[in-house]
Amino acid sequence: MSQPQTGERVSDVLALFISDLHLQPAHPATSEAFFDFLERHARRAQQLYLLGDLFEFWAGDDDIGDAFNQQIIAALRSVVDAGTRVYWIGGNRDFLVGTGFAEAAGLTLLPETYVTEIGGQRLVLLHGDAQCTEDVKYMEFRAMVRQPAYQQQFLAMPLAQRKAIIAGMRENSRSEQGGKSYEIMDVTPQAIGDVFAQTGTDIMIHGHTHRPALHRVGATRRYVLPDWEPDATPPRGGWIAIDGNGAITRHDLSGAVI
């Protein structure tokens, strides 16, 4: 697939990548860190890629009118209006984001596996949950909720009912994760290798696992994004950047290169 067209902005930062902020009213420090990132860093980049789980949950685009959601949408729209092109890949928490949200925020929705070229680097972008193939129960759940027929039926329910169902799912998920090993909840080498082979790329950026790192296997490089929790000890969060020379760097919440 071809690279999205950039705007007229001249910047030495071609693209920024973030994921797993899990924005919600109960965690205001994360929202403030996100707003600071948008103001100080995203506005200076040509492109911003949101690679899933920006929100703790998304019950449907008819929840756009919620005051908290409006705040996030306005912040994203201000970055777009300043000249940064923003792109979205849904995560396991917010895959129900649709065209209504995209139009309100001014961003572009991408498929769940997306190949592009930035700064001379050909890379594949994804959230990462589809590659956790050893978590059989989650993969079965994922296959169900990603079906258009299931989503159509779910979105036809009243918003309050959908939110109650999601709250129950989140509680069950927390309980089940306590009994799962880190290996089961991580991506599997075979699934990652399959993505590289199918896309013909050797660079990948993804989130989901909350285990930020750079993994090198043979000629491939796999960059894993962090989750965001500024109140944690030590604080968690950050992003990946690609500059005009094609250099890929990892940054912490302060913007320092890791």
Backbone as CSV, one residue per row, in Angstrom:
resi,resn,N_x,N_y,N_z,CA_x,CA_y,CA_z,C_x,C_y,C_z
1,MET,0.849,-1.191,0.000,0.000,0.000,0.000,0.877,1.231,0.000
2,SER,0.375,2.291,-0.553,1.178,3.499,-0.664,1.100,4.326,0.605
3,GLN,2.074,5.220,0.729,2.131,6.105,1.890,1.069,7.182,1.782
4,PRO,0.386,7.544,2.892,-0.538,8.667,2.853,0.198,9.924,2.441
5,GLN,-0.480,10.770,1.705,0.119,12.023,1.275,0.290,12.959,2.461
6,THR,1.455,13.586,2.557,1.687,14.531,3.634,1.249,15.921,3.219
7,GLY,1.120,16.798,4.188,0.714,18.162,3.917,1.887,18.998,3.444
8,GLU,1.727,20.292,3.459,2.756,21.192,2.969,3.821,21.466,4.016
9,ARG,3.589,21.027,5.221,4.519,21.334,6.308,5.912,20.788,6.032
10,VAL,6.919,21.601,6.310,8.307,21.173,6.227,8.775,20.901,7.650
11,SER,9.145,19.669,7.948,9.538,19.291,9.300,10.582,18.203,9.225
12,ASP,11.520,18.202,10.185,12.501,17.128,10.212,11.942,15.892,10.908
13,VAL,10.718,15.989,11.448,10.024,14.826,12.006,8.941,14.417,11.016
14,LEU,9.162,13.293,10.358,8.196,12.855,9.361,6.975,12.206,9.993
15,ALA,7.193,11.397,11.040,6.066,10.672,11.622,6.317,10.337,13.083
16,LEU,5.242,10.357,13.849,5.243,9.929,15.240,4.225,8.805,15.395
17,PHE,4.496,7.892,16.345,3.640,6.728,16.555,3.380,6.556,18.054
18,ILE,2.113,6.412,18.424,1.749,6.166,19.812,0.652,5.110,19.862
19,SER,0.502,4.487,21.026,-0.599,3.545,21.232,-0.808,3.337,22.716
20,ASP,-1.913,2.710,23.058,-2.174,2.207,24.407,-2.158,3.290,25.481
21,LEU,-2.791,4.419,25.185,-2.958,5.452,26.212,-4.118,5.104,27.139
22,HIS,-5.109,4.380,26.631,-6.272,3.972,27.411,-6.910,5.194,28.092
23,LEU,-7.141,6.222,27.297,-7.691,7.462,27.837,-9.062,7.237,28.454
24,GLN,-9.247,7.823,29.641,-10.513,7.721,30.367,-10.551,8.826,31.420
25,PRO,-11.734,9.290,31.790,-11.837,10.375,32.775,-11.176,10.051,34.107
26,ALA,-11.114,8.773,34.480,-10.553,8.392,35.778,-9.036,8.563,35.844
27,HIS,-8.386,8.773,34.703,-6.933,8.930,34.660,-6.574,10.278,34.016
28,PRO,-6.842,11.377,34.699,-6.608,12.698,34.102,-5.158,12.986,33.765
29,ALA,-4.216,12.397,34.504,-2.802,12.655,34.220,-2.420,12.146,32.827
30,THR,-3.021,11.045,32.418,-2.727,10.513,31.088,-3.266,11.446,30.015
31,SER,-4.467,11.963,30.231,-5.037,12.912,29.268,-4.168,14.152,29.161
32,GLU,-3.696,14.663,30.292,-2.847,15.856,30.265,-1.531,15.579,29.550
33,ALA,-0.966,14.387,29.755,0.269,14.016,29.062,0.027,13.927,27.559
34,PHE,-1.133,13.427,27.183,-1.494,13.331,25.767,-1.636,14.720,25.156
35,PHE,-2.327,15.616,25.847,-2.491,16.979,25.331,-1.137,17.672,25.189
36,ASP,-0.250,17.442,26.150,1.083,18.037,26.096,1.864,17.482,24.898
37,PHE,1.750,16.181,24.676,2.405,15.558,23.524,1.891,16.156,22.219
38,LEU,0.592,16.315,22.106,0.021,16.882,20.888,0.527,18.303,20.653
39,GLU,0.546,19.103,21.712,0.933,20.505,21.578,2.425,20.666,21.291
40,ARG,3.269,19.921,21.990,4.722,20.134,21.916,5.405,19.302,20.831
41,HIS,4.797,18.177,20.449,5.491,17.274,19.530,4.689,16.975,18.260
42,ALA,3.427,16.569,18.407,2.655,16.162,17.234,2.450,17.311,16.247
43,ARG,2.287,18.512,16.745,2.091,19.670,15.860,3.310,19.922,14.973
44,ARG,4.472,19.433,15.388,5.700,19.669,14.636,6.022,18.541,13.661
45,ALA,5.201,17.514,13.664,5.425,16.370,12.786,4.524,16.454,11.564
46,GLN,4.958,15.820,10.495,4.119,15.763,9.304,2.954,14.797,9.487
47,GLN,3.216,13.688,10.179,2.195,12.663,10.348,2.196,12.143,11.780
48,LEU,1.024,11.764,12.254,0.861,11.117,13.557,0.025,9.864,13.356
49,TYR,0.560,8.733,13.828,-0.154,7.461,13.728,-0.582,7.002,15.119
50,LEU,-1.879,6.767,15.284,-2.450,6.251,16.525,-2.706,4.753,16.294
51,LEU,-1.921,3.915,16.970,-1.939,2.487,16.663,-2.738,1.657,17.668
52,GLY,-3.877,2.173,18.071,-4.798,1.368,18.851,-4.827,1.645,20.333
53,ASP,-6.006,1.452,20.902,-6.264,1.654,22.329,-5.910,3.060,22.789
54,LEU,-6.224,4.032,21.953,-6.140,5.420,22.414,-7.107,5.587,23.583
55,PHE,-8.283,4.973,23.469,-9.303,5.011,24.514,-9.309,3.711,25.311
56,GLU,-9.708,3.802,26.560,-9.913,2.609,27.377,-11.015,1.749,26.780
57,PHE,-12.027,2.386,26.215,-13.053,1.672,25.458,-13.766,2.655,24.556
58,TRP,-14.382,2.140,23.505,-15.202,2.958,22.615,-16.454,2.163,22.304
59,ALA,-17.594,2.689,22.752,-18.858,1.966,22.634,-19.580,2.218,21.323
60,GLY,-19.094,3.169,20.547,-19.739,3.495,19.282,-19.667,4.990,19.020
61,ASP,-19.765,5.371,17.754,-19.613,6.773,17.399,-20.761,7.645,17.894
62,ASP,-21.844,7.038,18.348,-22.921,7.854,18.916,-22.566,8.337,20.319
63,ASP,-21.364,7.981,20.802,-20.882,8.489,22.088,-19.969,9.709,21.895
64,ILE,-19.924,10.238,20.695,-19.079,11.390,20.404,-19.469,12.596,21.255
65,GLY,-20.750,12.706,21.581,-21.212,13.863,22.342,-20.780,13.887,23.793
66,ASP,-20.243,12.786,24.309,-19.741,12.754,25.685,-18.691,13.839,25.879
67,ALA,-18.725,14.534,27.030,-17.840,15.678,27.260,-16.364,15.285,27.180
68,PHE,-16.000,14.147,27.762,-14.606,13.715,27.716,-14.187,13.393,26.293
69,ASN,-15.031,12.669,25.566,-14.712,12.331,24.185,-14.592,13.582,23.329
70,GLN,-15.443,14.561,23.594,-15.368,15.825,22.861,-14.019,16.510,23.079
71,GLN,-13.511,16.417,24.288,-12.222,17.026,24.608,-11.093,16.371,23.801
72,ILE,-11.122,15.050,23.708,-10.093,14.337,22.950,-10.217,14.643,21.465
73,ILE,-11.435,14.650,20.967,-11.671,14.942,19.554,-11.180,16.348,19.199
74,ALA,-11.484,17.308,20.060,-11.057,18.690,19.807,-9.542,18.806,19.786
75,ALA,-8.874,18.085,20.674,-7.409,18.131,20.720,-6.809,17.549,19.443
76,LEU,-7.367,16.448,18.961,-6.885,15.856,17.721,-7.172,16.766,16.536
77,ARG,-8.355,17.348,16.511,-8.720,18.238,15.407,-7.806,19.451,15.347
78,SER,-7.387,19.953,16.489,-6.507,21.127,16.498,-5.148,20.788,15.882
79,VAL,-4.677,19.561,16.089,-3.412,19.136,15.493,-3.567,19.003,13.978
80,VAL,-4.674,18.417,13.552,-4.946,18.285,12.122,-5.043,19.661,11.474
81,ASP,-5.764,20.580,12.119,-5.925,21.922,11.577,-4.600,22.671,11.506
82,ALA,-3.635,22.277,12.362,-2.314,22.915,12.357,-1.423,22.357,11.253
83,GLY,-1.864,21.298,10.574,-1.113,20.785,9.437,-0.580,19.380,9.553
84,THR,-0.807,18.712,10.678,-0.350,17.334,10.851,-1.444,16.386,10.377
85,ARG,-1.064,15.419,9.576,-2.034,14.413,9.152,-2.055,13.286,10.184
86,VAL,-3.250,12.913,10.616,-3.399,11.935,11.691,-4.078,10.682,11.140
87,TYR,-3.529,9.521,11.515,-4.018,8.233,11.028,-4.332,7.310,12.200
88,TRP,-5.306,6.451,11.998,-5.846,5.630,13.093,-5.903,4.159,12.711
89,ILE,-5.363,3.296,13.581,-5.595,1.855,13.510,-6.241,1.456,14.835
90,GLY,-7.387,0.823,14.773,-8.118,0.467,15.983,-7.402,-0.604,16.787
91,GLY,-7.558,-0.538,18.110,-7.003,-1.545,19.005,-8.079,-2.503,19.461
92,ASN,-7.759,-3.328,20.432,-8.754,-4.261,20.956,-9.772,-3.562,21.852
93,ARG,-9.490,-2.323,22.277,-10.431,-1.583,23.116,-11.273,-0.588,22.323
94,ASP,-10.779,-0.143,21.178,-11.487,0.929,20.461,-11.630,0.650,18.966
95,PHE,-11.795,-0.640,18.610,-11.946,-0.997,17.204,-13.294,-0.560,16.631
96,LEU,-14.229,-0.131,17.502,-15.528,0.325,17.022,-15.523,1.788,16.578
97,VAL,-14.383,2.449,16.693,-14.272,3.800,16.143,-14.556,3.729,14.641
98,GLY,-15.428,4.628,14.185,-15.830,4.608,12.786,-15.714,5.951,12.107
99,THR,-16.441,6.080,11.017,-16.323,7.277,10.187,-16.822,8.532,10.900
100,GLY,-17.778,8.371,11.818,-18.272,9.536,12.543,-17.178,10.175,13.380
101,PHE,-16.448,9.339,14.123,-15.328,9.834,14.917,-14.244,10.393,14.010
102,ALA,-13.936,9.664,12.940,-12.865,10.095,12.037,-13.160,11.463,11.442
103,GLU,-14.374,11.687,11.036,-14.737,12.978,10.452,-14.682,14.090,11.489
104,ALA,-15.130,13.784,12.705,-15.115,14.809,13.755,-13.687,15.196,14.132
105,ALA,-12.794,14.218,14.184,-11.412,14.487,14.585,-10.528,14.885,13.411
106,GLY,-11.007,14.656,12.191,-10.235,15.014,11.013,-9.144,14.016,10.670
107,LEU,-9.290,12.781,11.151,-8.245,11.782,10.908,-8.679,10.757,9.865
108,THR,-7.721,9.936,9.449,-7.943,8.915,8.433,-7.875,7.529,9.055
109,LEU,-8.898,6.711,8.808,-8.919,5.339,9.300,-8.104,4.449,8.374
110,LEU,-7.278,3.590,8.966,-6.453,2.658,8.210,-6.877,1.222,8.513
111,PRO,-6.571,0.286,7.626,-6.839,-1.134,7.924,-5.969,-1.601,9.079
112,GLU,-6.304,-2.744,9.668,-5.617,-3.172,10.885,-4.174,-3.596,10.643
113,THR,-3.810,-3.896,9.419,-2.411,-4.105,9.047,-2.126,-3.180,7.880
114,TYR,-1.173,-2.277,8.069,-0.969,-1.221,7.076,0.509,-1.091,6.728
115,VAL,0.798,-1.143,5.438,2.168,-1.015,4.947,2.353,0.361,4.327
116,THR,3.436,1.024,4.681,3.703,2.345,4.147,5.206,2.554,4.022
117,GLU,5.602,3.656,3.412,7.010,4.031,3.321,7.172,5.438,3.868
118,ILE,8.064,5.591,4.819,8.307,6.873,5.467,9.812,7.073,5.570
119,GLY,10.298,8.177,5.046,11.727,8.462,5.124,12.588,7.399,4.479
120,GLY,12.080,6.786,3.410,12.827,5.739,2.738,12.762,4.386,3.419
121,GLN,12.011,4.302,4.528,11.866,3.045,5.263,10.489,2.446,4.954
122,ARG,10.473,1.217,4.491,9.212,0.523,4.250,8.876,-0.275,5.501
123,LEU,7.699,-0.027,6.064,7.363,-0.653,7.341,5.901,-1.050,7.395
124,VAL,5.599,-1.939,8.340,4.231,-2.379,8.562,3.790,-1.921,9.943
125,LEU,2.579,-1.397,10.008,2.002,-0.868,11.240,0.783,-1.695,11.625
126,LEU,0.618,-1.966,12.925,-0.532,-2.707,13.419,-0.655,-2.489,14.916
127,HIS,-1.794,-2.901,15.485,-1.950,-2.784,16.936,-1.171,-3.874,17.652
128,GLY,-1.341,-5.119,17.205,-0.577,-6.217,17.778,-1.392,-7.318,18.415
129,ASP,-2.664,-7.069,18.703,-3.443,-8.100,19.393,-3.704,-9.317,18.520
130,ALA,-3.784,-9.129,17.205,-4.049,-10.259,16.314,-2.882,-11.226,16.258
131,GLN,-1.726,-10.812,16.764,-0.538,-11.662,16.729,-0.309,-12.398,18.059
132,CYS,-1.234,-12.262,19.002,-1.144,-12.983,20.283,-1.868,-14.320,20.138
133,THR,-1.392,-15.133,19.234,-2.147,-16.305,18.815,-2.165,-17.437,19.835
134,GLU,-1.283,-17.403,20.838,-1.318,-18.453,21.861,-2.429,-18.224,22.884
135,ASP,-2.981,-17.021,22.899,-4.117,-16.740,23.771,-5.379,-17.156,23.019
136,VAL,-5.638,-18.437,23.019,-6.696,-19.005,22.182,-8.064,-18.425,22.518
137,LYS,-8.348,-18.268,23.809,-9.651,-17.747,24.205,-9.851,-16.321,23.697
138,TYR,-8.805,-15.492,23.791,-8.923,-14.125,23.283,-9.085,-14.130,21.768
139,MET,-8.355,-14.977,21.068,-8.455,-15.009,19.611,-9.851,-15.409,19.159
140,GLU,-10.490,-16.310,19.901,-11.869,-16.681,19.577,-12.800,-15.501,19.800
141,PHE,-12.592,-14.782,20.921,-13.395,-13.601,21.206,-13.174,-12.537,20.140
142,ARG,-11.933,-12.339,19.761,-11.601,-11.326,18.763,-12.283,-11.623,17.434
143,ALA,-12.241,-12.881,17.027,-12.869,-13.272,15.768,-14.368,-12.978,15.791
144,MET,-14.988,-13.169,16.938,-16.428,-12.929,17.060,-16.746,-11.445,16.958
145,VAL,-16.064,-10.609,17.760,-16.441,-9.200,17.835,-16.004,-8.409,16.611
146,ARG,-15.117,-8.961,15.792,-14.699,-8.274,14.577,-15.610,-8.565,13.391
147,GLN,-16.569,-9.454,13.578,-17.491,-9.765,12.494,-18.470,-8.611,12.282
148,PRO,-18.666,-8.162,11.048,-19.597,-7.056,10.778,-20.999,-7.308,11.318
149,ALA,-21.478,-8.534,11.222,-22.825,-8.838,11.697,-22.922,-8.657,13.208
150,TYR,-21.904,-9.101,13.939,-21.882,-8.931,15.393,-21.856,-7.445,15.742
151,GLN,-21.016,-6.688,15.058,-20.907,-5.263,15.354,-22.207,-4.523,15.045
152,GLN,-22.844,-4.905,13.963,-24.112,-4.275,13.616,-25.161,-4.532,14.702
153,GLN,-25.219,-5.749,15.186,-26.169,-6.099,16.239,-25.832,-5.368,17.537
154,PHE,-24.543,-5.317,17.872,-24.122,-4.656,19.104,-24.417,-3.168,19.057
155,LEU,-24.108,-2.525,17.948,-24.301,-1.075,17.829,-25.773,-0.685,17.757
156,ALA,-26.643,-1.662,17.499,-28.084,-1.378,17.480,-28.659,-1.292,18.887
157,MET,-27.901,-1.757,19.888,-28.349,-1.667,21.276,-28.254,-0.226,21.777
158,PRO,-29.035,0.124,22.805,-28.905,1.453,23.409,-27.487,1.661,23.932
159,LEU,-26.997,2.887,23.869,-25.630,3.195,24.276,-25.353,2.773,25.716
160,ALA,-26.283,3.045,26.617,-26.081,2.689,28.026,-25.922,1.177,28.188
161,GLN,-26.685,0.403,27.420,-26.570,-1.051,27.492,-25.216,-1.508,26.976
162,ARG,-24.764,-0.897,25.889,-23.445,-1.250,25.344,-22.342,-0.970,26.362
163,LYS,-22.421,0.169,27.027,-21.390,0.513,28.015,-21.400,-0.467,29.180
164,ALA,-22.575,-0.919,29.582,-22.668,-1.894,30.667,-22.061,-3.224,30.246
165,ILE,-22.301,-3.638,29.010,-21.736,-4.880,28.502,-20.210,-4.780,28.451
166,ILE,-19.701,-3.645,27.959,-18.252,-3.450,27.870,-17.621,-3.461,29.256
167,ALA,-18.277,-2.830,30.232,-17.754,-2.826,31.604,-17.637,-4.246,32.130
168,GLY,-18.626,-5.069,31.840,-18.573,-6.464,32.268,-17.451,-7.225,31.579
169,MET,-17.263,-6.969,30.289,-16.179,-7.616,29.550,-14.823,-7.211,30.110
170,ARG,-14.675,-5.944,30.450,-13.392,-5.467,30.983,-13.094,-6.128,32.327
171,GLU,-14.116,-6.291,33.148,-13.930,-6.930,34.454,-13.537,-8.393,34.282
172,ASN,-14.208,-9.074,33.349,-13.860,-10.468,33.081,-12.438,-10.590,32.546
173,SER,-12.055,-9.644,31.687,-10.723,-9.663,31.113,-9.658,-9.506,32.188
174,ARG,-9.893,-8.593,33.132,-8.929,-8.388,34.216,-8.778,-9.665,35.052
175,SER,-9.894,-10.333,35.305,-9.847,-11.562,36.102,-9.093,-12.664,35.368
176,GLU,-9.345,-12.788,34.057,-8.716,-13.846,33.280,-7.228,-13.606,33.091
177,GLN,-6.829,-12.343,32.955,-5.414,-12.044,32.737,-4.554,-12.452,33.930
178,GLY,-5.154,-12.443,35.116,-4.406,-12.836,36.296,-3.943,-14.278,36.248
179,GLY,-4.618,-15.102,35.466,-4.239,-16.508,35.377,-3.468,-16.860,34.123
180,LYS,-3.131,-15.857,33.314,-2.415,-16.106,32.072,-0.943,-15.733,32.220
181,SER,-0.087,-16.489,31.570,1.343,-16.184,31.606,1.645,-15.031,30.662
182,TYR,2.792,-14.374,30.891,3.220,-13.294,30.014,3.406,-13.802,28.584
183,GLU,3.879,-15.035,28.453,4.132,-15.578,27.128,2.844,-15.717,26.330
184,ILE,1.768,-16.154,26.980,0.491,-16.323,26.287,-0.058,-14.981,25.822
185,MET,0.141,-13.937,26.629,-0.422,-12.625,26.291,0.481,-11.809,25.374
186,ASP,1.665,-12.354,25.037,2.566,-11.653,24.142,2.352,-12.137,22.707
187,VAL,2.883,-11.392,21.749,2.831,-11.837,20.362,3.681,-13.092,20.207
188,THR,3.339,-13.918,19.234,4.102,-15.135,18.989,5.056,-14.920,17.814
189,PRO,6.248,-15.498,17.890,7.215,-15.340,16.795,6.657,-15.756,15.443
190,GLN,5.874,-16.837,15.420,5.324,-17.311,14.148,4.390,-16.277,13.531
191,ALA,3.530,-15.679,14.363,2.590,-14.687,13.856,3.314,-13.448,13.346
192,ILE,4.358,-13.032,14.064,5.145,-11.881,13.626,5.866,-12.206,12.321
193,GLY,6.448,-13.387,12.256,7.124,-13.802,11.031,6.180,-13.851,9.844
194,ASP,4.944,-14.281,10.091,3.946,-14.339,9.021,3.642,-12.939,8.487
195,VAL,3.529,-11.957,9.385,3.249,-10.583,8.941,4.398,-10.054,8.095
196,PHE,5.621,-10.270,8.544,6.770,-9.832,7.758,6.763,-10.483,6.374
197,ALA,6.489,-11.789,6.331,6.495,-12.513,5.061,5.372,-12.048,4.138
198,GLN,4.184,-11.849,4.707,3.028,-11.465,3.891,3.129,-10.041,3.363
199,THR,3.798,-9.175,4.109,3.875,-7.763,3.706,5.168,-7.417,2.983
200,GLY,6.155,-8.307,3.028,7.419,-8.030,2.376,8.200,-6.905,3.020
201,THR,7.956,-6.680,4.308,8.651,-5.629,5.040,9.661,-6.245,6.004
202,ASP,10.552,-5.405,6.540,11.449,-5.893,7.585,11.477,-4.967,8.788
203,ILE,10.543,-3.998,8.835,10.388,-3.117,9.991,8.924,-3.115,10.399
204,MET,8.651,-3.295,11.684,7.288,-3.314,12.209,7.206,-2.406,13.428
205,ILE,6.074,-1.696,13.547,5.774,-0.920,14.756,4.399,-1.346,15.239
206,HIS,4.311,-1.708,16.515,3.018,-2.097,17.077,2.982,-1.785,18.566
207,GLY,1.801,-1.930,19.146,1.601,-1.731,20.578,1.013,-2.977,21.200
208,HIS,-0.005,-2.787,22.023,-0.837,-3.810,22.643,-0.206,-4.514,23.835
209,THR,1.039,-4.962,23.730,1.612,-5.809,24.775,2.099,-5.029,25.991
210,HIS,2.232,-3.708,25.870,2.729,-2.859,26.964,4.161,-3.237,27.358
211,ARG,4.932,-3.727,26.409,6.315,-4.131,26.677,7.239,-3.441,25.687
212,PRO,7.482,-2.141,25.878,8.270,-1.383,24.907,9.667,-1.956,24.728
213,ALA,10.069,-2.096,23.475,11.375,-2.687,23.194,11.653,-2.591,21.700
214,LEU,12.886,-2.876,21.335,13.276,-3.084,19.944,13.790,-4.510,19.845
215,HIS,13.112,-5.318,19.028,13.497,-6.715,18.840,14.110,-6.877,17.450
216,ARG,15.295,-7.432,17.403,15.963,-7.713,16.130,16.042,-9.222,15.942
217,VAL,15.483,-9.698,14.835,15.574,-11.115,14.478,15.981,-11.175,13.014
218,GLY,17.202,-11.641,12.766,17.703,-11.636,11.398,17.774,-10.216,10.873
219,ALA,17.167,-9.995,9.719,17.173,-8.665,9.108,15.999,-7.809,9.564
220,THR,15.135,-8.359,10.419,13.925,-7.625,10.803,14.117,-6.846,12.097
221,ARG,13.378,-5.749,12.191,13.325,-4.937,13.403,11.863,-4.757,13.801
222,ARG,11.558,-5.056,15.046,10.188,-4.909,15.550,10.208,-3.955,16.742
223,TYR,9.569,-2.806,16.557,9.491,-1.788,17.605,8.153,-1.914,18.321
224,VAL,8.197,-2.027,19.647,6.979,-2.148,20.445,6.772,-0.863,21.240
225,LEU,5.598,-0.277,21.095,5.265,0.969,21.774,4.897,0.735,23.233
226,PRO,5.106,1.741,24.089,4.718,1.613,25.502,3.263,1.980,25.715
227,ASP,2.696,1.515,26.821,1.437,2.072,27.287,1.758,3.354,28.058
228,TRP,0.737,4.147,28.343,0.936,5.435,29.021,0.322,5.393,30.415
229,GLU,1.120,5.675,31.415,0.650,5.807,32.791,1.607,6.740,33.527
230,PRO,1.410,8.065,33.375,2.326,9.031,33.992,2.381,8.955,35.511
231,ASP,1.313,8.455,36.135,1.267,8.385,37.594,1.987,7.161,38.157
232,ALA,2.416,6.255,37.290,3.092,5.042,37.754,4.502,5.383,38.241
233,THR,5.110,4.475,38.976,6.489,4.639,39.451,7.335,3.482,38.923
234,PRO,8.243,3.748,37.965,8.444,5.025,37.266,7.333,5.270,36.251
235,PRO,7.187,6.518,35.795,6.146,6.821,34.812,6.351,6.013,33.528
236,ARG,5.238,5.622,32.912,5.300,4.896,31.647,4.712,5.764,30.539
237,GLY,5.247,5.592,29.345,4.717,6.307,28.193,5.816,6.675,27.233
238,GLY,5.402,7.199,26.081,6.362,7.627,25.089,5.903,7.310,23.688
239,TRP,6.815,7.464,22.746,6.455,7.309,21.347,7.668,6.918,20.536
240,ILE,7.419,6.637,19.259,8.455,6.357,18.282,8.391,7.435,17.217
241,ALA,9.561,7.853,16.723,9.638,8.898,15.710,10.481,8.436,14.537
242,ILE,10.155,8.953,13.356,10.984,8.769,12.174,11.324,10.154,11.644
243,ASP,12.626,10.429,11.458,13.020,11.750,10.980,13.242,11.744,9.472
244,GLY,13.657,12.890,8.957,13.796,13.048,7.519,14.847,12.165,6.890
245,ASN,15.772,11.654,7.676,16.793,10.746,7.180,16.375,9.276,7.286
246,GLY,15.160,9.057,7.794,14.675,7.692,7.958,15.094,7.044,9.255
247,ALA,15.760,7.803,10.133,16.180,7.247,11.424,14.967,7.049,12.325
248,ILE,14.904,5.885,12.972,13.802,5.553,13.880,14.316,5.625,15.312
249,THR,13.642,6.419,16.140,14.064,6.583,17.529,12.893,6.367,18.467
250,ARG,13.217,5.867,19.679,12.218,5.668,20.724,12.385,6.770,21.762
251,HIS,11.244,7.308,22.245,11.265,8.439,23.163,10.413,8.145,24.386
252,ASP,10.854,8.672,25.551,10.040,8.552,26.752,9.079,9.727,26.841
253,LEU,8.321,9.814,27.919,7.291,10.848,28.044,7.864,12.264,28.001
254,SER,9.114,12.430,28.392,9.734,13.760,28.366,10.192,14.150,26.969
255,GLY,10.204,13.181,26.062,10.697,13.404,24.722,12.139,12.961,24.534
256,ALA,12.807,12.548,25.622,14.197,12.110,25.541,14.288,10.796,24.762
257,VAL,15.353,10.653,23.994,15.586,9.421,23.249,16.014,8.332,24.226
258,ILE,15.393,7.166,24.096,15.701,6.037,24.966,16.903,5.270,24.408
